[in-house]
Amino acid sequence: MKLAFSTNAYLNFSFAEAVTRLARIGYAGVEIMADVPHAWPAYMLPEQKQAIKKALADNKLAISNINSFMMHAVNDPRQKYWHPSWIEPDRHYRQIRIDHTMRALTLAKELGAPCITTEPGGPVEPGQSWKEALRLFVEMIKPVAEHAEKEGVLLLVEPEPGLLIETVDQFAEFMQHLQSPAVGMNFDIGHAYCVKDDPATTIPRVAQYIRHFHLEDIAATRVHHHLIPGDGAIDFAAALRAIRAMNYQGWITIELYPYIDDPDVAARTALTRVQKILQQA
């Protein structure tokens, strides 16, 4: 298992400055936010892509994942992370999500990233059944999955509290309707805890689909607010033992986007604590 940190905590810094700081702290990799201000795919010039490669090479950092979940650049007043979603009522608006994900896949190929993550269908609209929303999500994501196969990049759906796919059971049902070797799961340990999917027991149930992990703590209330590991109630030792048991050799990305006021402290504290838990586990 390799530890990375997501640049979505470094919104107040350039990408080059963010990775320089994370390398000094001791991370082996970074998750790149495919969004403003770091790497919004729709408007990236070749020179900007080359600058990302140079910053990574200069700091000897690998890419764990490209996060195409967040869409600050669209600036939807309802929510800046998951709107526009895959299941917007307006097909033209959901096309923005589709086009963005296509571009993020191509960007991942250009930068040498193994995977991208995306939101799991968005909020279900009033009056829409879960089954209807799932059918629409599958229909919308199929051509994107084909593009992922062509680019040789994994497209990872991330279950999220309050959105279409929240639980591992719902994710498993989604996968019954989509037969693509490029589609997998980003297992977010904090999200699982929020919806009462105990990570230690649910990781084995979906291990066949998992290609990347997000890690953050959550309070005992299970309210969806990312905390530095150790500041909440998750049993990380049990979760990490479950990850080891599946012989996972990939990346675990620590995602602490609420800490934009002092991301260095959050990144440093998280790394120290998670490394200690890994040694004990």
N, C-alpha and C positions, 0 to 999 in steps of 0.2 A: 504494500500500500504506500502511495506517495501523497504528500500533502501539498495542496495549492491554496491560494487565497483569491477571492473574486475581486476584480477591480471595481465592482459596483459600490464598494465602500469609499472609493477614491474619486467621487464626482467633482471634488474641488481641486483636483490635480490633473495634469496632463498624463497620458498613458506612460510616457517615458519616465516621468517623475514617480509615478505609482510603482512601476516595476523596479526601479532603482531602490526605492524604499523597501519593497517586499524582499528583494534579494538580500539587502543588508540585514533584515530581520531573520532571514534563514529559510525562506520557502524555496522549494524546488521548482514550483510551477505557478502559473496564474491562469485564472479564468478571465477571458476578455469579454467585456460587456459590448455586445453589438448594438451600440446605442450612443447617443451623445453623452459625454464629450469624447469618448474613446474610439469607437469604430462603427459609426452608423453606415451600414453597407451601401445605402443608396447614393451617397455622395462622397465616397472615398476615391481619391486620386491614386494612381500608381505610386506616387511619391510618399503618400501617407501609409500605404501598405508596406512599403520598403522601410519606412521609419519604424513601424511596429516590429518588423523582423530584426532591424538593427538593435532596437532597445532590448529585445529578448536575448539576442546573441551577446550583446555587451554585458548583460547581467547573468548570462548562463542559465536562463530560465526556459522551461518548456511550457507549452499550452496544455492545460488540463481539459478545457472545454471552451466553447464560445456560447455565451449566454444571449440567446435571441428572444428570451421571455419578455424582458422589459422593453417598453417602447416610449421612453420619455420624449423622443423627438416628435411624436404625433401629438403629445400633450392633451390627451382626452381628459376633460374635466372630471369625469367619473372616477378614473383610476389610471395612473400613468404606467402601470406594469402590464396589465392584461387586456387593455382595449387599444386598438380593435382586436377582437378575439376571432377564433376560427368559426364561431357560430353566431356572429352578428346577424340581426334580421335583414340588414341592408347588404346585399351581395357585393356591392361596390366597396363598401367599407371593409368587409371581411377580406376582400381581395388585397387590401393593404397588408394584412397579416400574412397572407399567402406569399405575396411578392417579397416581403421582408425576409421570410424564412428561406425562400429560394436563394435570395442574395446572400444570406448568412451562410448557407451551405457552400456556395461558391467561394465566399471569403474564407471559410474554414479550409477548403482545399488549397487555396492560394497561400495561406499562412502555415499549412501543415498541421492543423488541429484535427484530432481524431473524431470529434463529435460537436454537435450543437444541442442546446436544450430549448424547449418551447413550452408554452402554456397548454394545459390539458382541456381545451375546449371553451374556456371562458364561463361566465355566469349563465345559468339556464334562464332564458327569458320568461317573464310571467305568462302563464297560459300554455307554455311549452312543456311537454312531458320529457322525462330524462331519456327515454328511448328515442324519441324524435330528435333530440339534441345530439345524441350519440351518432345516429345515422348521418346527420349533417356533418358532424366532425369527421367521421370516417370518409365521407364523400370529398370533403375539402382537403384532407391530408393525403389522400391517395396519390395525386400527381406530384406532390412535394416529396413523398416517399420515393417515387420513381426518380426524381431529380437527385435525391440523396444517394440512391444506388449508382446513378451515373457518375456522380462526383466522388464516390468512394468515401463518403462521410456519414457517420451515424446520426440519425435524427432521434433525439431522446425526448419523450414526453414526460413532464414532471407533474405528478399529482399535487394538487394544491387545495387547501381548505377553502370552501366556498365556491369552487369552480366545478365544471362538469364532472371531472374525474378527481375524486378526493381520496379514495381508498384503494388498497391493492386488489380487492375483489372487483371493483369497477375497472381498474386497469386491465385485469385479466380478461374481463368481458370485452373491453375494447380490442384487445389483441386477437380475439376470436374472429374479428371482422376485418383484420388487416394482415395479410400474409406478405410481409416484406422483410428481408434480412437486414435492411438498413434501419428499421424502427426498433427502438428499445426503450428502456426506462431510466430516467434519472431519479434515483431514490433519495428523497430529501428526508433525512432523519427527523428533523424538527416538524416537518409537515405531517409525517406519519404519527408522531406523538400527539399532535393537535387533534387528529380525528380518531384517536384511541386505537390506532394500529401500532401495537407495541413493536418497536423496531426489531428487537431481538427475536421475536417469534414470526414477524411478517417477512423479514428479509429472506429467510429460507423458502418461503412460499412463492416468491417472485424472482428468486436468484437467477433463473434462466433468462430473464429479461433485462436484468440490471447491467448497465454499462458504465455508470458513473454515479458518484454519491455527492450530495450536498450535506454539510454538517453545520448545525447551529443548535443552541439550547433554547428551550421553551419553559416558561414558568409552569408551576403545578396547576394553574388555572386552565392550561391548554389554550390560552389566547394566543393567536398567531402574531407573535412579535419576536423577532430574532434576537437572541441573547448570546453573549460570549459563553462558550462551553464552561460549565462549572457554576454559572450564575442562575441556572434553572433547575429543572427536576428530572432531566433525562438520564437514564442509566447508560452512559456511554461505554463503559467497560463491557456490558452485556451486548450492546449493539456492535461494537468492534470485534468481539469474539464471533458473532454471527457472520460478520463480513469475512473474517479470517477463515471460517469454516467453509465458505463457498470458494476458497482458493482465489480470492479476488486479488489481482496484481495491478489494478489500475489506480486512478486518482480519486482522492477524497478532497473536495474543494470546500473550504470553510467560507460561508457566505454571511457576512455581517453588514449588510447595506445600511442599517439604521445608525451606524457609527461614523457617519461622514464628518462629524466635527472633530474626531480624533481617531482616524482609522489605524494609525501606527500602534497606538496602545492596544486597541482591540486585536489587531493582527498578531502582535507580539504575545499578548496574554493568552490568546487562543492557541497559538503554536506551542507554547510552553506546557499548557495544560493537556492538550491532546497528545503530545509526544509522551508525557508522563503516563497517561492512561494507556497508550499503546504498549509501553514497556510493561506495565502491570498486567495488561490483558493477555 
